[in-house]
Amino acid sequence: MRRVNVVGSTGSGKTTYGAELAGRLGVPLVELDALSWEANWVTAPPTVFRARVAAAVAGEAWVVDGNYSATRDLVWARADTVVWLDFPFALVMWQVIVRTLRRGRRGEVLWSGNRESLRMAISRESIILYALTTYQRRRREYRRLSREYPGMHFVRLRSPAQARRFLDAIEPPAPEPVTGPRSRPAQPPGDSPAGGATTSGAPGQQ
């Protein structure tokens, strides 16, 4: 498991979970929202967005967070695993409402300097309304896709507890070995052919 797409309904916690999964695997996290949104809540042109995603998934290892169907072919052509956060409706809606109100109250800066406002939360563009109207469609979509991509490893996690157990079962990557010049062991004075002087040569050249 080296190239993973974390998917799920809006409000399921994809970014938070993806970040922790990326940390466990020791790979970078790619947020599709960050590649899609320009300043002032303008979406990037499709060709620009696809070029950004293609470059992001060209690496050997990553975790991609996001559902964008417009770039699924790029992501899934390289992915070896899809982790689906299929949490209950009530939990997802609670999480998206709390998140939206927190962001609006605190003025949290999101992608490209954008911020969600409390006014946005009750508008036609409300992310809460979007989550409400797309939850069931998203579940049907991923049930269908799991059948249409039999070669893909699908991990369906139905609760936060199950998602936590999946993370806890992942062994963290081994630390990189520390390399450097080796020093020669000290020689007793009587063993040196030069009366205690060390032999010539740079350390490690043995």
N, C-alpha and C positions, 0 to 999 in steps of 0.2 A: 504494500500500500504506500505508493509514493506520489501519486497524482490523484487528488480527491476533489469531487464537487459536492459541497454541502448544499442541499436544497430543502425546501419546505415552504409552508404558508407564510405570508407576511406576518411577522410577530412571533414566529416560532423560535427566534434566537439564533438564526444562522450565523450572523457575524461573530457574536460572542463565542458560540460553539466552534466555529471555524478557526478563530484565533487560538483557542486552547488546543484544538486538534493539531494545528500547524506547529504550535510550540512543542507538543508531544513528539511529533514526527521530525522536528528540527528543519522545517521547510518554510518558505515564505507564504504569507497569506495574500490572496488576490481578491479584492472586493470589486465585484462587477459594478456596483453602484458608483464607486469612485471613478471608474472608467467611463461610465455613461453620462453622469451629470456634469454639466458646465455651470458656470456662475449664473445666478438669478433663476435657478431651476429650469434651465434650458438643457435639453438632451443633446448629446453629441450626434452629428450626422451618422447614419448607419455605417457608411464606409469608414469613417474615423473610428467609431466604436469597435467595429470588427477588427480593424488594424491594431488597435490597442490590445484587444483580447488575444489576438493571434500572437503578438509579441510576448504577452504575459505568460501564455501557456507553452511557449517554446522551450522553456527550461525543463530540466530533468525531474524536478520534484516541486510540488506546490499543493496548496489547498485553495480552491476557488469557492467563494461564497456568493451564491446568487442563482436565480431561476431563469435568466433571460433566454427565451426561446430563439431570439435572433442570433445568438452566438452559441447555442447548444451544440451545433455540429462541430464547431472549433474546439470547444472544451471537451466534449465526450469522445472526439477522435483521439485525444491524448490521455484522457482519464483512465485509470484502472479501477476506480471505486466511486460509487455515488452513495453518499450518506444522506438519508432522507429523514428529517425530523418531522415525524407524523404525529404531532401532539394533539390532545383533545381540543375541541373547538373552544370550550369555556376558558381553558388555560391560555390558548393563543390570543383570544380576544382580550383577556385581562392583561396579558403582557404588552400587547400593542397599545392599549389605552394608557397604561401606566407609563410606557416609554414615550408616547406622544405628549402627554401632559408634562412629563419631566423635561423633555427637550424644549417645549414651548415656554415653560416657566423659567428655565435656566438660560435660554438662548444658546443652547449648545451648537457649536459650529460643526457642520457636517461636510460633505464633499464639496470641493471648490468654493468654500466659504458660505455655502447655503445654510439656512436655519429654518427649522419648523416653527411655526407660530401657533398660538392657541386659536387664532382666527382660521388658519388653514385646517385645524382639526375639525371644525364644524362646517367647512365649505364642501362644495362638490368634489374637490380634489383631496378630500380627507383620506389619509392613509388608514384611518379606522374604518371608514366606509369601504375602502378598497379591500381590506382584510376580510370584512364581513361578507362581501359579495364574491370573493374569489376562493374562499376556503374550500368549499366542496369541489369546485372545478379543479383546483390544484391537486387535491387528493385523487380525483379520477384520472387526471393527467399522469401522475406518477405511477399509479397502478398499471395504466396502459403502457407507459414507457418501460416499466420493469419487465413486461412481457415482450416488448418489441426489441429490446437489447439483451438477448440471452447471454451474450458474452461479457456483459458488464457485471461487476460485482456490486449488487445492491445491498445496502445495510439499512433496514427500516427500523427506526427507533421510535417507539410509541409512547414514551414517557421520559421525563427528565431523569428518573432513576435509572432507566435502561440506558439512556445516553451517557450517564456518568459511569456506569459499569463498563461500557464500551471504551471510554477514554482511559479508565483505570487499567484496563487490560493491555494497553499499548506500552511496550517497552520503550523508554526514551533512547534516543540514539547514543551510541558509545562516544565518549569524548575523543576528539582528535588526538593522536599520539604526539607528544612533545618531542620534537627533534632538534638536534643541535650538535655542535662539535663535542666529541668525546675527549675527556682529559686522560692523560696517561697516569697509571698508578704511580705513586711515589716509590722510588727505589732506595733501599738502604744504602748509605754511603759506600759500604764495602763492596756492593754488587755492581757499582758503576765502573765501566772501563776507564773513565776519566777522573777517577778519584772523587766521586760524589757529584759530578756534573751530569745533567740529563743529556740524553742523546738528542741530536738535532732533528728538525722536522716539525711541521705545523701539527697542532693537536688533531688527532683523529686520522692522520695519514699513517696507517699501520698496515 
